[in-house]
Amino acid sequence: MDFALAIVVAILTLTGFMTLFSAGYSYPWRIADQARNILIALVVLVIFANIHPRYLMKMALPLYLVGVLLLVATLVAGTTIKGATRWLNIGFTQIQPSEIMKIALPMMLAWFFHTRQESISGRDFAIAAVIIAVPVALILKQPDMGTAILVAAAGASVVFFSGLPWRWLFAILGTALASLPIIWTFMRDYQRQRVLTLLDPTTDPLGKGFHTLQALIAIGSGGVFGKGWMEGTQAHLDFIPERTSDFLFAVFSEEFGLVGNLFLLATYFALICISMRIAINASNTFSKLLAGAITVIFFTYTFVNMGMVSGILPVVGVPLPFMSYGGTALLTLGTCTGMLMAISANKKYKDD
């Protein structure tokens, strides 16, 4: 066990549960569900922490192929909720295949570049782009922009860490910026509205801008030291939407203020630094790339969630890692943490 990583994850999980207890005072079943979710994630973490990276590498290709097939099955026969087809009924339960790709895609790319580590060429980067594009396109089709961003970021990080030339990186970024007008035309109406609301949420304060405005009020009302645990009026008077999940950070900010936010930022910064240290000290290319991608996953989750709650990014439905309510996200994060522990424990073994 990597004790530094375990301590930081435990602090975030306990802080999140404490905040959720306050935010979910009128949803007692969510508090019980979250306790169960944490226990399940802990079991998954322990299981993956005991799997040697050589076996993780063997799982990469089958897991990726299964994930893509499940995404296709979701589009064909998935369950549609609120206009989005993201869930697949497998009889005894429903699963969200896009969550699988958050782990499967970086594993697949890490395996791919590990097998070509002696002579990575431009052709390999082109193949990697296709490997990323297939699941991202299927997830966008659902539609689920938030998960698509996370999956694409995880995949792109592996490509970058594998040695993508800087001139290629700048060319890709330039092409992406130049393509923004085209991307805008393909966006759905509600996605365009989210971008416009970001620029000025006051244009629809009781509609599209309500989430952002209420979150900003909660953050500002917390002041320097906050109102105190269980004393947040914005949350307890039901002004903050989705306060136990996507907007839990607004509840935390109101109750613990600027001081609490600085503590939270320092804890997430420690999580990212520890994860990157594990990646740097990993034993082989596969482990290095996978650990680097997991680090980026942690960073992207945190940055996007805090960004959308504080009004600097559009609302895309990304949870705050280890804190927000939700079993699927906790399961994914527990798996990632377990993999990091396995990589850290086997850093002396070089498997080619």
N, C-alpha and C positions, 0 to 999 in steps of 0.2 A: 504494500500500500504506500502510495505517495502521501505522506501525512499533511504536507502543506496544501496539496490539492484537496484532500478530504476536509481539512479544517475550513477552507474558504467556501467550499460547496455547502458544508453544514451551516455556516454562518448565514449564507444567502437563503438557504431553504428555511431555516428557523425564523429569519427576519420576514421572509415572505409569508410564512404561516401565521405569524403574529399579526402582520398587516391584514391578511385575508380574514382573520378572526374578527377584526374590527370592521372591515369592509362588508363582510358577509353576515352581519348580525341578523339581518332579515332573511338570510338564506342558510339556515343551520345545516341543511343537508349538504351544502357545498363544502362546509368546513369538515364534515365527516368524510365526504368523498375525497377531499384533498389529502387528509390523513392517510386514507387508503392508497391514494396515488403515490404519495411519498414512499410508503412501505414497498409498493410494487417496484418503483423506480430504484429503490435501494437494493432489492433482490436482483434486478437486472444489472445494476452496476457491479455487484459482487460477481455475478456470473461472467460478465465480459472481462472483468479484471483478471480472471483466472484462465482466459483463453490466450494462448501464445500468439504473437503477431503472425507467425508462419501459417496458422490456421485461419486467422482473419484474412490473410492474403488469398487463401484458397476459396474463401466464401465470397470474394468480391464479384467475380463474373456471374455466378449463379444468382446472387442477390440482386444485382443490377437487372438481369434479364427478367427475373420474377417481378421486380418493381415496375418495369416497363409494361409487361403483360397485364399487370393489375391496373395500371393507369389506363390502358386501352379498354380493359373490361369495365372500368368505372365510367368512361365516356359512353360505352354501349349500353350497359345495364346498371348504372349506378343510381343511387338515391338522390333526388333533387330536393334541396332544402333552401328556401328563400332565393330561388333562381340560380343556385350553384349546385353542380353535380360533382361532389367531392367524396362521397361515401359509397362503399361497396358492401352489400350484404352478403356474408359468407355462411349464412345459416344460423349459427349460434350467437353471432355478434356482427357489428358493422366496423369496418376498418377504413382508414384514410390512407390510401396507397402513396399519396404525395409525401407523407411523413417518412415513409421508408426510403424515398429517394434522397432525403437530407443526409442519410448515412451511406446509402448504396452508391450514389454518384461519386463522392470523393474516394470511397474505397476502390471503385472501379478504375478511376483515373490514376490513383496511387499505384495500383497493380499494373496498369498499362504502362506508365512511365518507368516503373521498377524493371519491367521486362526489357525495356529499351534504353536503360540508363547508360550503356556504353556508347551509343550513337543516336542521340535524339535529333531528328531532322524536322524540316518544315512540314513534311508529310504527316509526321506524328502529331504535330500541333493541329493540323487540319482534321485528323481523325478525332482528336480530343474535342474539337469544337462540335463535331457531329454528335459525339457521345453526350455532350452537355445539352445540345439543342433539342434532341429527341424528348427527354423527359420534361424539360422546361416548356416546350411547345404544348405538350399534352396537359401540363398543369395550368398553363394560361388558358387553354381551351375550356377548363371546367366552369367558370374562371376562378383563379385563386392567385392574384398578383403577389400577395405577401409571401406565400410559400414559394412561388416561382423565383422571387428575388433571393430568398435564402438558399434555395437549391443552386441557382446560378452563381451566387457568390461563393458557395462551397466548392463548386466545380472550377470556377475561374481561379480560385486561390491555388488549387493544385497545379493548374497549368502555369501560373506565375512562379510558384516555388520550384517547379521542375526546370526552370531556366529559360523562360520565354524572353527573347531579346527585347531590350527596351524600345528599339525602333518599332517593333511589331506592336508593343503595348501602346505606344503613342498613336500609331496608325489605327488601332482598334478603337481607342478612345475618341480620336478625331472622327472616325466613321460613325460611331455611336452618336456623337453630338450633331453631326450633319444629318443623321437620320431622324432626329427628334420630330420634325414636322410630319414625316411619313408615319412614325409611330403614333403621333397624335390622331391621325385620321383613322387608325385601326383600333384605337381605344374605345371601350364602351362608354356610354353616356355617363354612367355613375362614376367611372374612373376619371373622366375629364372633370366632372364636378368636384371630385376630391382635390384635384390639382388647383382648380379655381378657388375652392374654399380655403386651401392652404394660403393662397396669396392674400385673401381678405375674408376671414370667417364671418365678419359682421354683415356680409351681404345676405346671409340667411341664418340669423342667430338662433332661430327656433327650429331650424331644419338641418341642413347639411353641416352648418357651422357649430351646431349645439355641442357636440362632443368636444371639439377643440376649445371652445370658449369656456365651458365649464371646467375643463381640466386646467386651463390657464388660471382661472379664478381660484381653484383649489391650491395650485402651486404657489400663487402669490399670497394667498391668505395664511399660508403656513409661516411666513416671515422667516426670521433667523432660527428660532428654536422650536417652531411648530406649536400646535395647540395641545399636543399631548396624545398619548395612545387612547383610542376609543372616544376622542373628543372632536374629531373632524366633522364639522357641520355640513360641508358639501356632500360628503359621503352618506352621513346618517339621515340627511333630509332628501336623499335620492336625486341629487342634482347630477352626480357623475354617472354617466352610462357605462355599462360593462366594468363596474368598479372592482370586481373580483378577478377579472381576467386581463384584458388588454390595457385597461386604465388603472391598474392597481398602483402604478407609480404616482398618479395624482393623489391617491389616498395617502400613500406614504409621505409625500411631500407636504401635504396639509398637516399631518400629525407630527412630523419630526423636523420640518423646516429645512433651511439651508444646511444646518449642521448635519442632519440626518442624510441629506442628499450627498454631501461631501464624503461621509462615511461609506455610503453605498457605492459611489463612484470609485473610491479607493479600493473597495472590496472587489469590484468587477475588474479594476485595473490589475489587482493582484492575481485574479483568476487568469486573465489573459497572459500576464508575464510568466506565471507558473506553467501554463500550457505551452507557451513558446519555448520555455527552457526545456521542457520534455521533448519538443520537436527537434531542437538543436542537438540534444544529446542522444537522440534515437539511434538505433544500431544500423539501420539500412535505409535505402531510398523509400521503400514502401512505408515504413514506420514514420520517417521524417515528413513525408508528404501528407499522410493521413493525420498525424498530430497537428501539422500546420493548418490543414483544412478545418479541423475541429476548433482550433483557436479562432479562426476566422468566423466560424459558426457562432461561437460565444460572442465575439465582438459584434457581428451583424445583428443578432437577436437584440443585444443591449442597445446598440446605437439606434436601430430603427424604432424600437419601442419607446425609448426615452425621447427620440426625435419627434415621433408623431404625437406623443402626449404633450410635449412642450411647444408644439406648433411650428417646428422647423421642417417637418416631413409630412407627406399626406398620410391619412389614416388608412393602414393596410392590414390591420389585424394580426400583428406579431406579438406574442407574449413576452413578458420580461423573464429572462431565464432563471429557473429555479424558484421563482416567486409567484408568478401568475397561476391562477386556477387552470387546471386542464391536465388530464391523464396522458394524452398523446404526446404533448410537448415534454412533459416530465420524463416519459418513457424514452423519448429520443435523447434528451439531455443526459439521462442516466446511462444510456448505452454509450454515448460519446465519452462521458467521464470514465466509465469502465475501460474503454479502449485506451484512453490516455494512461490509466493506471497500469494496464498490461504492457504498454510500450515502455513506460518508465521502469517497470520491474524487470524487463528483459533487454535493457539497453546495452548489456555486455555481450549479447549473442548476435552474431552477424549471419543472417540467413540470405543467401544469394538466390 
